[in-house]
Amino acid sequence: MDLTHGLACNSRCEEEVERIIALIRNNVKLSATVPKRLAANRRAIAVTSAFYLVIGSIFLTAGISHDVSLLTALGGCFLAFGLFSLSRMREVPKADAKDSAK
């Protein structure tokens, strides 16, 4: 049976092929938003990483200057997590300039 964008056997596979066609249509529709979503994700990672690094620096400085080991430890943890978060930004692919222009 011809389903315009796919072929299926009569009554046996029609529903499954229609679901696959709907899935492909949905993916094509969403693919236009991918570059914006990738860029937004990279910005969010950069901002949160910067936040962790700033807070970590403040806590570490306060802990060292006032000799408070809890603040020093917290500052070190925030700094480490900020660096870890920043390193994860490499895993998010950059949106191509030609894809963004579309």
C-alpha positions as a Markdown table, in Angstrom:
| # | Residue | x | y | z |
|---|---|---|---|---|
| 1 | Met | 0.0 | 0.0 | 0.0 |
| 2 | Asp | 1.3 | 3.5 | -0.9 |
| 3 | Leu | 1.3 | 5.9 | 2.0 |
| 4 | Thr | 2.7 | 8.9 | 0.0 |
| 5 | His | 6.0 | 9.0 | 1.9 |
| 6 | Gly | 6.3 | 5.2 | 2.4 |
| 7 | Leu | 5.2 | 1.8 | 1.5 |
| 8 | Ala | 3.4 | -0.8 | 3.7 |
| 9 | Cys | 1.7 | -4.1 | 3.3 |
| 10 | Asn | -2.1 | -3.9 | 3.5 |
| 11 | Ser | -3.5 | -3.8 | 7.0 |
| 12 | Arg | -0.4 | -5.4 | 8.5 |
| 13 | Cys | 2.2 | -2.7 | 8.6 |
| 14 | Glu | 0.3 | 0.5 | 7.8 |
| 15 | Glu | 0.2 | 1.9 | 11.4 |
| 16 | Glu | 3.9 | 1.3 | 12.0 |
| 17 | Val | 4.9 | 2.9 | 8.7 |
| 18 | Glu | 2.6 | 5.9 | 9.5 |
| 19 | Arg | 4.3 | 6.3 | 12.9 |
| 20 | Ile | 7.7 | 6.2 | 11.2 |
| 21 | Ile | 6.6 | 8.8 | 8.7 |
| 22 | Ala | 5.3 | 11.0 | 11.5 |
| 23 | Leu | 8.6 | 10.6 | 13.4 |
| 24 | Ile | 10.6 | 11.6 | 10.3 |
| 25 | Arg | 8.4 | 14.7 | 9.8 |
| 26 | Asn | 8.8 | 15.7 | 13.4 |
| 27 | Asn | 12.6 | 15.3 | 13.2 |
| 28 | Val | 12.8 | 17.4 | 10.0 |
| 29 | Lys | 10.7 | 20.1 | 11.7 |
| 30 | Leu | 12.8 | 20.1 | 14.9 |
| 31 | Ser | 16.1 | 20.1 | 13.0 |
| 32 | Ala | 15.8 | 23.8 | 12.2 |
| 33 | Thr | 16.0 | 24.6 | 15.9 |
| 34 | Val | 19.1 | 22.6 | 16.6 |
| 35 | Pro | 21.7 | 25.3 | 16.0 |
| 36 | Lys | 19.9 | 27.7 | 18.4 |
| 37 | Arg | 19.6 | 25.0 | 21.0 |
| 38 | Leu | 23.3 | 24.1 | 20.8 |
| 39 | Ala | 24.3 | 27.8 | 21.1 |
| 40 | Ala | 22.0 | 28.3 | 24.1 |
| 41 | Asn | 23.4 | 25.1 | 25.8 |
| 42 | Arg | 27.0 | 26.3 | 25.3 |
| 43 | Arg | 26.1 | 29.7 | 26.7 |
| 44 | Ala | 24.4 | 28.1 | 29.7 |
| 45 | Ile | 27.4 | 26.0 | 30.4 |
| 46 | Ala | 29.8 | 29.0 | 30.2 |
| 47 | Val | 27.6 | 31.1 | 32.5 |
| 48 | Thr | 27.2 | 28.4 | 35.2 |
| 49 | Ser | 30.9 | 27.5 | 35.0 |
| 50 | Ala | 31.8 | 31.2 | 35.5 |
| 51 | Phe | 29.5 | 31.3 | 38.4 |
| 52 | Tyr | 31.1 | 28.3 | 40.1 |
| 53 | Leu | 34.6 | 29.7 | 39.4 |
| 54 | Val | 33.7 | 33.1 | 40.9 |
| 55 | Ile | 32.0 | 31.6 | 44.0 |
| 56 | Gly | 34.9 | 29.2 | 44.4 |
| 57 | Ser | 37.4 | 32.0 | 44.3 |
| 58 | Ile | 35.4 | 34.0 | 46.8 |
| 59 | Phe | 35.1 | 31.1 | 49.2 |
| 60 | Leu | 38.7 | 30.0 | 48.8 |
| 61 | Thr | 40.0 | 33.6 | 49.4 |
| 62 | Ala | 37.8 | 34.0 | 52.4 |
| 63 | Gly | 38.7 | 30.6 | 53.8 |
| 64 | Ile | 42.5 | 31.2 | 53.4 |
| 65 | Ser | 42.4 | 34.8 | 54.7 |
| 66 | His | 40.3 | 34.0 | 57.8 |
| 67 | Asp | 41.8 | 30.5 | 58.3 |
| 68 | Val | 38.5 | 28.7 | 58.0 |
| 69 | Ser | 39.1 | 25.2 | 56.6 |
| 70 | Leu | 35.4 | 24.7 | 55.7 |
| 71 | Leu | 35.3 | 27.7 | 53.4 |
| 72 | Thr | 38.7 | 26.7 | 51.9 |
| 73 | Ala | 37.4 | 23.2 | 51.1 |
| 74 | Leu | 34.1 | 24.6 | 49.7 |
| 75 | Gly | 36.0 | 27.1 | 47.6 |
| 76 | Gly | 38.2 | 24.3 | 46.3 |
| 77 | Cys | 35.2 | 22.2 | 45.5 |
| 78 | Phe | 33.4 | 25.0 | 43.6 |
| 79 | Leu | 36.6 | 25.8 | 41.7 |
| 80 | Ala | 37.1 | 22.1 | 40.7 |
| 81 | Phe | 33.4 | 21.8 | 39.7 |
| 82 | Gly | 33.6 | 25.0 | 37.7 |
| 83 | Leu | 36.7 | 23.7 | 35.8 |
| 84 | Phe | 35.0 | 20.4 | 35.3 |
| 85 | Ser | 31.8 | 22.1 | 33.9 |
| 86 | Leu | 33.9 | 24.2 | 31.6 |
| 87 | Ser | 35.7 | 21.2 | 30.3 |
| 88 | Arg | 32.3 | 19.6 | 29.5 |
| 89 | Met | 31.5 | 22.4 | 27.1 |
| 90 | Arg | 33.9 | 20.8 | 24.6 |
| 91 | Glu | 31.4 | 17.9 | 24.3 |
| 92 | Val | 28.6 | 20.2 | 23.1 |
| 93 | Pro | 29.1 | 20.6 | 19.3 |
| 94 | Lys | 29.3 | 24.1 | 17.9 |
| 95 | Ala | 26.5 | 25.1 | 15.6 |
| 96 | Asp | 27.7 | 25.6 | 12.1 |
| 97 | Ala | 27.5 | 29.2 | 10.8 |
| 98 | Lys | 25.8 | 28.0 | 7.6 |
| 99 | Asp | 23.2 | 26.1 | 9.7 |
| 100 | Ser | 22.5 | 29.2 | 11.8 |
| 101 | Ala | 21.9 | 31.4 | 8.8 |
| 102 | Lys | 19.0 | 29.2 | 7.6 |
